[in-house]
Amino acid sequence: MKKHIPNLITCSNLISGCLSILFATRGMLEVASLMILLSAVFDFFDGFAARMLKVQSVIGVDLDSLADVVSFGVAPTTILFVFLNQLIDNTLPPAAQEGLMRILPYCVFVIPACSALRLAKFNHDERQHTEFRGLATPANALFIGYLHFSAKSLAVLNHFWVVFLLSLAFAVLLLSDIPMFSLKFKNLKFKENLVRYIFLALAVVLFVIFRFGAFPIIILAYILISLVRIPLKHPLQ
């Protein structure tokens, strides 16, 4: 029985992602975004459960990736697509709302394709056991899936082109080879986990200030810390 527990949690991740898509298509973006957060919780605990119960399997890895494509690829992109169309309707003059502007939001569906490629790469990249190469799909999902929350506090995110171009830039980051630190702790030693502790403390502060709108800001901070960390970890000779 215990061997099925991790896969059951993974399927819960998938179901949450499907519900997120459903809520997004009905214009319920806040609920849709919360379902992605729930998927992220399930995504964390399926691997944790597999390790604790010692029932890790190839099928479990494949199932996890399939669920992640839906929950962290299709679902947040659907939210983003609806949000972009809302920006067109609410912030652009009527004359600018037709033609090409109605086609451009469809371009963001390149994100699920990039997410699938990123997950396939992750499953077979031996370098990614200790750190990520490129932006992880859950991080990208929390960024694009919560931009509409951040827009309530940050006026710059109420501009179509800002959101559109940011989203495409993050699609590129998914497939990049930039080293980004993992939040997995091998131990709790402060010196060995300094970057992780700094990031988590910053994340808590940002969440207190911006609530759910903090997620895109937190992910931006994560990327910036990862970039600053590169020359410190690999100084020029």
C-alpha positions in Angstrom: 0.0 0.0 0.0 2.7 2.5 1.0 4.3 2.3 -2.5 1.2 4.0 -3.9 1.2 6.9 -1.5 3.8 9.1 -3.4 1.9 8.5 -6.7 -1.4 9.4 -5.0 0.2 12.7 -3.9 1.5 13.3 -7.4 -2.0 12.7 -8.8 -3.3 15.3 -6.3 -0.8 17.7 -7.8 -2.2 17.0 -11.3 -5.8 17.3 -10.1 -5.1 20.7 -8.5 -3.5 21.8 -11.8 -6.6 20.8 -13.8 -8.8 22.7 -11.4 -6.6 25.7 -11.7 -7.1 25.6 -15.5 -10.9 25.3 -15.0 -11.1 28.3 -12.6 -8.9 30.4 -14.8 -11.1 29.8 -17.9 -14.0 31.0 -15.7 -12.2 34.2 -14.8 -11.6 33.1 -11.2 -7.9 34.0 -11.3 -7.3 34.2 -7.6 -8.7 30.8 -6.9 -6.8 29.4 -9.9 -3.5 30.8 -8.6 -4.1 29.3 -5.2 -4.6 25.9 -6.8 -1.1 26.2 -8.3 0.2 26.9 -4.8 -1.6 23.7 -3.6 0.0 21.8 -6.5 3.4 23.1 -5.4 2.8 21.7 -1.9 1.8 18.3 -3.3 4.9 18.4 -5.6 7.1 18.9 -2.6 5.5 16.1 -0.5 5.4 13.4 -3.2 9.2 13.4 -3.5 9.5 13.7 0.3 7.2 10.8 0.8 9.0 8.6 -1.7 12.3 9.2 0.0 10.9 8.6 3.5 9.1 5.4 2.5 12.0 4.3 0.3 9.6 3.6 -2.7 11.2 5.8 -5.3 10.6 4.5 -8.9 11.1 5.4 -12.5 7.3 5.5 -13.0 7.0 8.0 -10.1 9.6 10.3 -11.7 7.7 10.2 -15.1 4.3 10.7 -13.4 5.7 13.7 -11.5 7.0 15.3 -14.7 3.6 14.7 -16.4 1.8 16.3 -13.5 4.2 19.2 -13.4 3.6 20.0 -17.1 0.0 20.5 -16.4 0.2 22.2 -13.0 3.3 24.4 -13.6 3.1 24.7 -17.4 -0.4 24.8 -18.7 -2.3 26.0 -15.6 -0.2 29.2 -14.9 -0.1 30.0 -18.6 -3.9 29.8 -18.8 -4.0 32.3 -15.9 -1.5 34.5 -17.7 -3.5 34.3 -20.9 -6.7 35.4 -19.2 -4.8 38.2 -17.4 -3.2 39.5 -20.6 -6.6 39.7 -22.2 -8.0 41.6 -19.2 -5.1 44.1 -19.6 -6.1 44.5 -23.2 -9.7 45.1 -22.3 -9.1 47.3 -19.3 -6.0 49.4 -20.1 -5.9 49.9 -23.9 -8.1 52.2 -25.9 -10.8 50.5 -28.1 -8.9 51.1 -31.3 -5.8 49.2 -30.0 -7.8 46.2 -28.7 -8.2 44.4 -32.0 -6.0 42.7 -34.6 -2.5 41.8 -33.6 -3.2 42.6 -29.9 -5.7 39.8 -29.8 -3.3 37.3 -31.3 -0.2 38.1 -29.1 -1.6 36.6 -25.9 -1.6 33.2 -27.6 2.2 33.4 -27.9 2.6 32.7 -24.2 1.5 29.1 -24.8 5.1 28.5 -25.7 5.7 28.4 -21.9 4.1 24.9 -21.5 6.4 23.7 -24.3 9.4 25.2 -22.6 8.3 23.7 -19.3 8.0 20.2 -20.8 11.5 20.5 -22.3 12.9 21.8 -19.1 11.4 18.9 -17.1 12.7 16.3 -19.6 16.2 17.9 -19.4 16.0 17.9 -15.5 15.2 14.2 -15.4 18.4 13.3 -17.3 20.8 16.0 -16.2 23.2 14.7 -13.6 24.3 18.2 -12.7 20.9 19.1 -11.2 21.1 16.8 -8.2 22.6 19.6 -6.1 21.5 22.8 -8.0 19.2 23.7 -10.8 20.3 24.6 -14.3 17.8 27.1 -15.6 14.6 28.2 -13.8 12.6 25.4 -12.2 9.1 25.0 -13.5 7.4 25.6 -10.0 9.3 28.9 -9.7 8.2 30.0 -13.1 4.6 29.0 -12.3 4.6 31.0 -9.2 5.9 34.0 -11.1 3.6 34.1 -14.1 0.6 32.6 -12.2 0.7 35.4 -9.6 1.5 38.4 -11.7 -2.2 39.5 -11.5 -1.9 39.5 -7.7 1.3 41.7 -7.8 -0.4 44.1 -10.3 -2.7 45.2 -7.5 0.4 46.7 -5.7 2.8 47.3 -8.5 1.4 49.6 -11.2 4.1 48.6 -13.7 2.5 45.2 -14.0 -0.8 46.7 -15.3 0.9 47.3 -18.6 0.3 44.6 -21.3 3.8 44.8 -22.8 5.6 44.6 -19.5 3.7 41.4 -18.5 4.0 39.9 -22.0 7.7 40.5 -22.4 8.5 39.4 -18.9 6.6 36.1 -19.5 8.6 35.4 -22.7 11.8 36.2 -20.9 11.0 33.7 -18.2 10.2 31.1 -20.9 13.8 31.5 -22.0 15.1 31.2 -18.4 13.4 27.8 -18.2 15.7 26.5 -20.9 18.8 28.4 -19.9 21.9 26.9 -18.4 22.2 29.4 -15.6 23.0 27.7 -12.3 20.4 28.4 -9.6 20.5 27.2 -6.0 18.2 24.6 -4.7 16.2 25.0 -1.5 16.8 21.4 -0.5 18.7 21.3 2.9 21.2 18.5 3.4 21.7 19.8 7.0 20.8 22.9 9.0 24.3 24.3 9.4 24.2 28.1 8.9 27.4 28.5 7.0 26.6 25.8 4.5 23.1 27.1 3.9 23.8 30.9 4.2 22.2 31.7 0.8 19.1 29.6 1.5 18.6 31.2 4.9 19.0 34.7 3.5 16.6 34.0 0.7 13.9 32.4 3.0 14.2 35.4 5.4 13.7 37.8 2.5 10.8 35.7 1.2 9.0 35.9 4.6 9.5 39.7 4.7 8.2 40.1 1.2 5.2 37.9 1.8 4.3 39.9 5.0 4.3 43.1 2.9 2.7 42.0 -0.4 0.9 38.8 0.6 0.2 36.6 -2.4 1.4 39.3 -4.7 4.9 38.7 -3.2 5.5 35.5 -5.2 6.7 37.2 -8.5 8.9 39.5 -6.4 10.3 36.5 -4.5 11.1 34.6 -7.7 12.9 37.7 -9.1 14.9 37.9 -5.9 15.7 34.2 -6.2 17.0 34.8 -9.8 19.1 37.8 -8.8 20.6 36.0 -5.8 21.5 33.1 -8.1 23.2 35.4 -10.5 25.2 37.2 -7.8 26.2 33.8 -6.4 27.8 32.7 -9.7 31.0 34.8 -9.6 31.3 34.3 -5.8 31.1 30.5 -6.3 33.3 30.5 -9.4 35.7 33.5 -9.0 37.8 34.5 -12.0 41.3 33.1 -12.0 
